Amino acid sequence: ENALQDSPERELQEEALYYLAMVDFFDKKADSAKIGLERLLVEHPSGLYVNDAVRMLFTIGEAQGNPAVLYDYSNALFFEQRKMTDSALARLLAIAESPIEVLADLALFELARFNIEAGNADSAIGYINRLEESFPESYYLPYALKEKGDLLAERPERLTEARDIYHRLLEDYPNFPFISAVRQKVRELDELYGSS
């Protein structure tokens, strides 16, 4: 809290607000976390943590009325911060496989991301496929498809699938933040292998 009062630098103030809100979230105080994140958006509308704050507010809103799911997700994020990967993965799996499907799409996306970081491309693709099949309207699906396209683009025998994914992203999600990178990937693949 001292950083909020003493620092003249807005970036430090914003960072302090974000992490104070996340501490509340880790302490299972979702309402307090929400208030802190909303304060961040009001006081730092163009800040570095705005996207993270919006995503957390979206997640808290999605899980409203399902405290057990929010509890598991809070634990997953806490374990991730503490580099307790196995525990984080266990919590995400519990959410993904719960009969209550709240946050299951987010959990599948996070499981894919963990596996990408660990170099387990096949497992990551499996989670992305589950996300696409079970939650075709998910907010996280375009981001997951971008990751899948990137993974497949590394495999010469699956370049056609990668290109199909990239073209789908260009057509269906033209305003997403990753779209410039997708256009660049399509150009590179076309230069290397010819356009189809």
Backbone bond lengths (Angstrom), bond angles and torsions (degrees), N, CA, C in turn:
res aa  C-N    CA-C-N  psi(-1)  N-CA   C-N-CA  omega(-1)  CA-C   N-CA-C  phi
1 E - - - 1.446 - - 1.529 111.22 -
2 N 1.362 117.36 -26.02 1.458 119.24 178.45 1.518 111.50 -60.60
3 A 1.345 116.51 -35.19 1.468 119.74 -179.15 1.522 110.45 -62.42
4 L 1.324 117.06 -33.25 1.454 120.10 179.70 1.522 111.30 -66.40
5 Q 1.325 116.73 -36.39 1.460 120.51 -174.47 1.525 112.24 -90.01
6 D 1.336 117.44 -35.64 1.456 120.15 -169.00 1.521 114.33 -95.90
7 S 1.322 118.22 -26.82 1.455 119.38 -172.32 1.520 111.41 -82.12
8 P 1.332 115.88 127.72 1.461 118.55 175.10 1.528 111.31 -79.85
9 E 1.296 117.34 -11.25 1.460 120.31 -175.27 1.525 110.25 -87.61
10 R 1.323 114.90 122.55 1.466 119.95 -177.29 1.520 112.09 -63.87
11 E 1.305 116.95 -33.26 1.465 119.11 -179.69 1.525 110.94 -63.39
12 L 1.321 115.89 -41.23 1.457 119.61 178.89 1.525 110.79 -67.74
13 Q 1.328 116.06 -37.80 1.460 119.92 177.35 1.531 110.64 -62.60
14 E 1.333 115.30 -43.67 1.465 119.30 179.88 1.529 111.04 -64.03
15 E 1.322 115.92 -44.43 1.464 120.08 179.31 1.524 110.65 -59.95
16 A 1.333 116.10 -42.53 1.464 120.26 179.43 1.534 110.60 -62.74
17 L 1.324 116.91 -43.32 1.464 119.95 178.37 1.525 111.20 -60.38
18 Y 1.323 115.85 -43.45 1.459 119.49 -178.35 1.523 111.15 -63.09
19 Y 1.324 116.45 -47.86 1.459 118.66 -176.03 1.526 112.73 -72.89
20 L 1.324 117.45 -29.84 1.463 119.02 172.88 1.527 110.50 -63.93
21 A 1.327 115.94 -40.96 1.466 119.71 177.57 1.525 110.61 -64.38
22 M 1.333 116.80 -39.92 1.462 119.85 -179.92 1.526 111.45 -68.54
23 V 1.331 117.38 -34.91 1.468 119.83 174.98 1.528 109.59 -60.78
24 D 1.336 116.41 -42.71 1.468 119.43 175.76 1.522 110.46 -60.01
25 F 1.328 116.99 -41.24 1.460 119.96 -179.96 1.519 110.53 -64.19
26 F 1.334 116.95 -43.42 1.465 120.17 178.03 1.528 111.24 -63.73
27 D 1.339 116.82 -30.32 1.467 121.68 177.99 1.532 112.48 -83.14
28 K 1.332 116.40 9.72 1.472 122.95 177.87 1.528 111.99 65.96
29 K 1.333 115.71 30.92 1.462 121.39 176.12 1.528 107.59 -109.04
30 A 1.332 115.94 71.67 1.465 121.06 -174.12 1.524 111.99 -61.78
31 D 1.329 117.68 -37.48 1.467 119.93 -179.10 1.525 110.88 -65.08
32 S 1.331 116.65 -42.79 1.465 120.15 177.87 1.520 111.00 -65.94
33 A 1.339 116.52 -39.58 1.465 120.62 177.81 1.524 109.60 -61.03
34 K 1.312 116.36 -43.03 1.470 121.01 -179.40 1.526 110.64 -61.43
35 I 1.320 116.86 -44.03 1.467 120.62 179.03 1.528 110.38 -61.77
36 G 1.332 116.77 -43.28 1.459 120.41 179.25 1.517 112.76 -63.82
37 L 1.331 116.49 -41.13 1.469 120.39 179.88 1.532 111.06 -68.55
38 E 1.340 115.93 -38.40 1.468 119.19 177.16 1.531 110.41 -65.32
39 R 1.311 116.51 -37.69 1.470 120.26 177.03 1.522 110.46 -62.52
40 L 1.331 116.23 -41.52 1.466 120.58 178.01 1.532 109.99 -58.19
41 L 1.330 117.35 -45.34 1.464 120.70 -177.97 1.521 111.97 -64.25
42 V 1.345 116.10 -35.48 1.467 119.86 179.29 1.523 110.59 -71.64
43 E 1.336 116.87 -44.59 1.461 120.93 -173.76 1.525 113.54 -83.99
44 H 1.336 116.91 -22.35 1.470 120.79 -177.43 1.531 109.91 -136.71
45 P 1.331 117.93 63.33 1.470 120.28 -173.08 1.527 114.63 -65.22
46 S 1.323 117.14 -16.95 1.468 120.36 178.61 1.522 111.40 -117.82
47 G 1.317 116.35 22.83 1.460 120.44 -173.01 1.515 114.92 -78.55
48 L 1.321 113.95 175.46 1.458 121.67 -177.87 1.524 112.92 -72.05
49 Y 1.323 117.26 -23.34 1.464 121.20 -175.61 1.521 113.12 -103.17
50 V 1.327 117.04 8.81 1.460 120.20 -176.35 1.527 111.13 -60.76
51 N 1.335 117.78 -47.64 1.470 119.91 -178.74 1.525 111.60 -61.42
52 D 1.336 116.19 -42.04 1.462 119.88 178.42 1.523 111.03 -64.32
53 A 1.321 115.88 -40.84 1.467 119.90 -179.75 1.527 110.73 -65.79
54 V 1.334 117.10 -43.12 1.469 120.62 179.40 1.523 110.05 -62.74
55 R 1.333 115.91 -42.64 1.474 119.13 179.69 1.525 111.29 -62.91
56 M 1.332 117.43 -42.35 1.458 120.07 178.93 1.528 111.13 -65.59
57 L 1.320 117.74 -40.30 1.466 120.42 177.77 1.527 110.50 -63.38
58 F 1.315 116.26 -40.32 1.465 121.16 176.85 1.521 110.00 -61.09
59 T 1.325 116.93 -44.66 1.462 121.61 -178.70 1.524 111.35 -64.34
60 I 1.330 116.15 -45.75 1.466 120.28 178.81 1.524 110.21 -61.31
61 G 1.331 116.45 -42.22 1.456 120.35 178.30 1.517 112.79 -63.23
62 E 1.339 116.31 -41.86 1.465 121.27 179.59 1.532 111.45 -61.29
63 A 1.320 116.02 -38.14 1.470 120.29 -174.22 1.522 113.14 -92.60
64 Q 1.321 117.09 4.44 1.458 120.25 179.68 1.528 109.68 -56.78
65 G 1.288 116.66 132.71 1.453 120.57 -177.78 1.515 113.62 88.29
66 N 1.325 117.03 -1.76 1.472 122.04 177.67 1.527 109.46 -130.00
67 P 1.335 116.37 68.49 1.465 119.57 -173.73 1.526 114.00 -60.01
68 A 1.336 118.22 -30.12 1.467 119.83 -179.21 1.522 110.66 -65.86
69 V 1.329 116.08 -39.71 1.467 119.96 178.98 1.527 109.82 -67.45
70 L 1.325 116.09 -44.43 1.461 120.03 179.49 1.528 110.50 -63.14
71 Y 1.320 116.73 -36.26 1.471 122.15 176.76 1.527 109.80 -61.10
72 D 1.341 116.32 -47.17 1.467 120.08 178.98 1.523 111.05 -62.17
73 Y 1.334 116.70 -41.92 1.469 118.85 -178.70 1.525 110.70 -67.79
74 S 1.324 116.14 -38.66 1.462 119.77 176.13 1.525 110.36 -58.96
75 N 1.325 116.06 -44.40 1.462 119.75 178.23 1.524 111.71 -63.71
76 A 1.343 116.57 -40.26 1.466 119.97 179.67 1.524 110.65 -59.83
77 L 1.337 116.77 -45.91 1.466 119.92 179.35 1.524 111.49 -65.89
78 F 1.326 115.92 -40.16 1.464 119.86 178.89 1.525 110.48 -62.09
79 F 1.339 116.64 -46.31 1.466 120.05 179.60 1.523 111.18 -64.19
80 E 1.334 116.14 -35.67 1.469 118.98 177.40 1.525 110.39 -63.63
81 Q 1.330 116.51 -44.30 1.465 120.54 178.34 1.524 111.70 -60.06
82 R 1.324 116.00 -36.30 1.467 121.41 -178.95 1.532 112.61 -84.79
83 K 1.347 117.05 4.03 1.475 123.01 -178.99 1.532 111.72 62.80
84 M 1.326 116.25 29.99 1.468 122.08 176.31 1.533 107.07 -97.75
85 T 1.337 114.57 72.10 1.459 121.31 -168.75 1.521 112.61 -60.00
86 D 1.332 117.70 -44.93 1.467 119.99 -178.06 1.530 111.22 -59.78
87 S 1.317 116.45 -41.54 1.468 119.93 179.43 1.527 110.89 -67.80
88 A 1.337 116.79 -40.13 1.464 120.17 177.60 1.527 110.48 -62.21
89 L 1.326 116.81 -45.01 1.461 120.79 179.64 1.526 111.44 -62.60
90 A 1.326 117.16 -39.53 1.465 120.74 179.39 1.530 111.12 -62.16
91 R 1.329 117.22 -41.80 1.465 120.12 178.70 1.529 110.78 -66.67
92 L 1.341 117.44 -42.21 1.462 120.45 179.02 1.524 111.45 -64.31
93 L 1.343 116.70 -39.52 1.462 120.04 177.12 1.529 110.96 -62.95
94 A 1.322 116.32 -40.03 1.468 120.19 178.45 1.528 110.47 -60.38
95 I 1.327 116.92 -40.82 1.467 120.59 178.68 1.524 110.50 -68.06
96 A 1.344 116.04 -44.68 1.472 120.60 -177.06 1.518 112.22 -63.85
97 E 1.333 116.72 -31.45 1.460 120.48 -174.79 1.525 113.40 -102.14
98 S 1.313 116.55 3.12 1.463 120.34 179.70 1.527 110.63 -69.98
99 P 1.342 117.40 143.51 1.468 119.13 173.88 1.530 112.49 -64.32
100 I 1.337 116.10 -23.18 1.466 120.04 171.58 1.528 105.74 -82.79
101 E 1.306 117.75 114.68 1.461 120.39 -170.78 1.525 114.01 -85.38
102 V 1.318 116.74 7.69 1.453 120.48 178.71 1.533 109.35 -61.68
103 L 1.300 116.67 127.81 1.469 125.69 179.62 1.536 113.69 67.01
104 A 1.336 118.10 7.00 1.464 119.58 179.77 1.523 111.05 -64.02
105 D 1.337 117.01 -36.73 1.464 119.13 179.15 1.523 110.96 -66.01
106 L 1.322 116.37 -41.05 1.462 120.19 176.71 1.521 110.36 -62.91
107 A 1.328 117.09 -42.98 1.465 120.81 -179.92 1.529 110.83 -61.21
108 L 1.339 117.67 -42.69 1.468 120.50 178.14 1.526 111.30 -62.86
109 F 1.323 116.11 -40.72 1.467 119.83 177.52 1.523 111.21 -63.39
110 E 1.334 116.27 -44.00 1.468 120.02 179.28 1.533 111.05 -65.88
111 L 1.334 117.30 -37.55 1.466 120.38 177.06 1.530 110.42 -63.25
112 A 1.332 116.41 -41.08 1.466 119.69 176.29 1.524 110.30 -61.73
113 R 1.321 116.30 -44.29 1.465 120.36 -179.08 1.527 111.63 -61.75
114 F 1.331 116.78 -43.90 1.466 120.65 177.21 1.527 110.64 -57.85
115 N 1.333 116.30 -44.26 1.460 120.20 -177.87 1.526 112.33 -69.20
116 I 1.326 116.86 -33.82 1.467 119.41 174.71 1.524 109.74 -62.30
117 E 1.329 115.85 -46.68 1.467 119.99 -179.19 1.524 111.58 -63.31
118 A 1.338 116.94 -30.54 1.461 121.42 179.79 1.525 112.45 -85.79
119 G 1.338 117.36 -2.14 1.452 120.48 179.46 1.518 113.98 81.26
120 N 1.338 117.53 16.27 1.467 121.97 -179.92 1.529 109.63 -99.13
121 A 1.320 115.64 74.90 1.464 120.79 -173.17 1.523 112.24 -62.17
122 D 1.331 118.11 -42.02 1.467 120.18 -177.39 1.525 111.03 -63.89
123 S 1.330 116.90 -41.51 1.465 119.79 177.67 1.527 110.64 -64.63
124 A 1.330 116.06 -41.76 1.463 120.15 179.00 1.527 110.51 -60.41
125 I 1.326 117.13 -45.51 1.465 120.91 179.19 1.523 110.19 -62.00
126 G 1.330 116.99 -38.33 1.461 120.53 177.54 1.515 112.09 -60.01
127 Y 1.323 117.05 -44.07 1.469 119.83 178.68 1.525 111.08 -66.88
128 I 1.328 117.00 -38.25 1.468 120.22 178.63 1.532 110.16 -65.34
129 N 1.323 116.75 -40.03 1.466 119.98 177.13 1.524 111.20 -62.11
130 R 1.334 116.71 -41.37 1.470 120.57 176.84 1.523 110.87 -62.15
131 L 1.323 116.35 -41.65 1.460 121.12 178.70 1.526 110.04 -61.40
132 E 1.329 116.35 -45.66 1.465 119.84 -178.59 1.527 111.52 -65.16
133 E 1.323 116.83 -41.20 1.464 120.52 -177.94 1.533 112.04 -70.62
134 S 1.319 116.12 -42.41 1.469 119.84 -173.19 1.519 113.83 -88.01
135 F 1.333 117.25 -27.74 1.468 121.01 -174.12 1.526 110.80 -136.10
136 P 1.328 117.73 65.63 1.467 120.18 -175.49 1.528 114.39 -64.54
137 E 1.331 116.92 -16.00 1.465 120.25 179.08 1.530 111.94 -101.55
138 S 1.314 117.85 8.91 1.463 120.90 -175.01 1.526 112.61 -62.49
139 Y 1.302 114.88 140.55 1.471 121.47 172.51 1.525 111.13 -57.16
140 Y 1.323 117.01 -32.03 1.463 121.02 -174.03 1.525 113.27 -85.65
141 L 1.336 117.37 -11.48 1.465 119.93 -174.93 1.532 113.25 -59.70
142 P 1.333 120.63 -47.40 1.471 118.14 179.70 1.528 112.97 -57.47
143 Y 1.329 116.72 -39.93 1.467 120.16 179.37 1.529 110.38 -66.00
144 A 1.338 115.54 -39.32 1.461 120.02 178.61 1.525 110.90 -66.53
145 L 1.332 116.72 -40.95 1.466 119.83 178.78 1.520 111.20 -63.86
146 K 1.319 117.05 -37.70 1.470 120.24 175.75 1.526 110.21 -59.90
147 E 1.326 116.78 -43.99 1.466 120.49 178.23 1.532 110.63 -62.85
148 K 1.336 116.25 -41.82 1.463 119.95 179.82 1.522 110.62 -63.91
149 G 1.326 116.74 -43.43 1.460 120.22 177.21 1.518 111.60 -57.92
150 D 1.321 116.22 -43.82 1.470 120.22 179.51 1.521 111.41 -63.34
151 L 1.331 116.49 -39.99 1.465 119.76 178.69 1.526 111.24 -65.67
152 L 1.328 116.75 -44.07 1.459 120.24 -178.65 1.526 111.69 -69.67
153 A 1.326 116.96 -30.54 1.471 120.57 179.87 1.523 111.95 -65.55
154 E 1.325 117.11 -17.48 1.467 121.33 177.34 1.528 111.69 -81.58
155 R 1.322 117.16 -6.88 1.468 121.34 -176.46 1.529 109.18 -115.43
156 P 1.310 118.18 110.70 1.473 120.56 -176.95 1.521 113.72 -53.55
157 E 1.342 116.99 -35.43 1.462 119.40 -177.74 1.527 112.99 -75.03
158 R 1.343 117.30 -7.57 1.468 119.90 -178.15 1.528 112.34 -122.06
159 L 1.325 116.16 19.69 1.462 120.03 -178.41 1.528 112.34 -63.22
160 T 1.325 117.13 -35.30 1.465 119.72 179.75 1.528 110.24 -61.68
161 E 1.340 116.45 -41.65 1.468 120.07 177.31 1.527 110.93 -63.49
162 A 1.327 115.91 -42.05 1.467 119.86 179.29 1.521 110.52 -60.72
163 R 1.338 116.26 -46.68 1.464 119.62 -179.84 1.520 111.18 -61.93
164 D 1.341 116.85 -40.34 1.468 119.94 178.75 1.525 110.98 -60.48
165 I 1.325 115.82 -41.89 1.471 119.89 178.34 1.517 110.24 -63.96
166 Y 1.330 116.97 -46.27 1.469 119.94 -179.48 1.530 111.13 -60.82
167 H 1.326 117.06 -42.99 1.469 119.71 179.78 1.532 110.82 -65.61
168 R 1.325 116.49 -36.90 1.464 119.98 175.98 1.528 110.78 -62.71
169 L 1.321 116.41 -42.27 1.465 120.18 178.43 1.524 110.86 -63.37
170 L 1.330 116.70 -42.82 1.465 120.25 179.21 1.528 111.36 -61.35
171 E 1.326 116.30 -38.45 1.468 120.05 -177.72 1.529 112.30 -78.59
172 D 1.334 115.79 -44.07 1.472 119.59 -171.47 1.522 114.61 -90.31
173 Y 1.331 117.35 -24.12 1.473 120.94 -174.74 1.526 111.01 -133.39
174 P 1.341 118.17 55.28 1.468 120.46 -172.41 1.523 114.75 -67.16
175 N 1.328 118.07 -15.50 1.461 120.26 -176.28 1.530 113.32 -107.76
176 F 1.328 116.73 9.05 1.457 118.78 -179.31 1.536 110.31 -74.82
177 P 1.327 117.45 153.06 1.470 119.76 -173.03 1.524 114.24 -64.12
178 F 1.330 117.44 -21.37 1.461 119.57 -177.91 1.526 113.22 -88.73
179 I 1.330 118.32 0.49 1.466 120.24 -167.81 1.524 112.76 -66.02
180 S 1.324 118.88 -31.47 1.475 120.37 177.16 1.519 110.76 -63.42
181 A 1.324 116.86 -40.23 1.462 120.75 177.76 1.522 110.71 -65.41
182 V 1.333 116.93 -35.81 1.467 120.48 178.24 1.522 110.06 -65.99
183 R 1.327 117.10 -44.82 1.474 120.39 177.91 1.527 110.74 -58.12
184 Q 1.326 115.88 -42.60 1.461 120.39 179.63 1.530 110.84 -63.13
185 K 1.331 117.38 -41.84 1.467 120.88 179.14 1.533 110.91 -63.09
186 V 1.328 116.39 -42.03 1.470 120.21 178.41 1.523 110.01 -61.35
187 R 1.337 117.01 -44.41 1.480 120.21 178.30 1.524 111.13 -60.10
188 E 1.334 116.09 -44.45 1.465 119.64 -179.45 1.520 111.36 -62.89
189 L 1.329 116.92 -44.18 1.458 119.90 179.79 1.524 110.87 -65.59
190 D 1.329 117.13 -38.81 1.459 120.02 179.15 1.532 111.14 -65.33
191 E 1.342 116.43 -38.36 1.462 120.12 179.08 1.525 111.10 -67.16
192 L 1.337 115.36 -39.33 1.466 118.96 -177.38 1.518 112.75 -76.01
193 Y 1.325 115.78 -40.87 1.477 118.71 -169.72 1.511 113.53 -120.87
194 G 1.331 116.74 0.97 1.469 119.08 -178.29 1.509 110.67 83.67
195 S 1.323 115.64 146.79 1.464 118.74 179.90 1.516 109.73 -80.92
196 S 1.324 115.66 146.96 1.466 119.66 -177.43 1.504 110.26 -98.71
